[in-house]
Amino acid sequence: MGIVNPHTKNDVMKSFRPITKSMIQKLRDCREKELKGNGEPCKMDDMNYTVAPLYKRGLIGTKQVTVNNKVMLGVYVTEAGIDLLNQMMEEK
């Protein structure tokens, strides 16, 4: 059995300051890049200073990927991040 988190996503999000417009934009940009499917992941450099806040909120994760025979750390939008983006789209 894996690690069980006693907190819901909403509990975790409430424990942080509100997400900023620039964080939302970086999250959208990364998700759009994923959906294009050209094999090029979001890079840490693409995310700038938003990496830590988004990562701490569980909205992005990291994984090692190989691009052009180079191993690098790629950034991906987690299910929680996708849920947040979908929720924001519904509210518009």
Secondary structure, DSSP 8 states (H G I E B T S, - for coil): -----SS-HHHHHHTS----HHHHHHHHHHHHHHHHTSS--EEHHHHGGGHHHHHHTTSEEEEEEEETTEEEEEEEE-HHHHHHHHHHHHH-
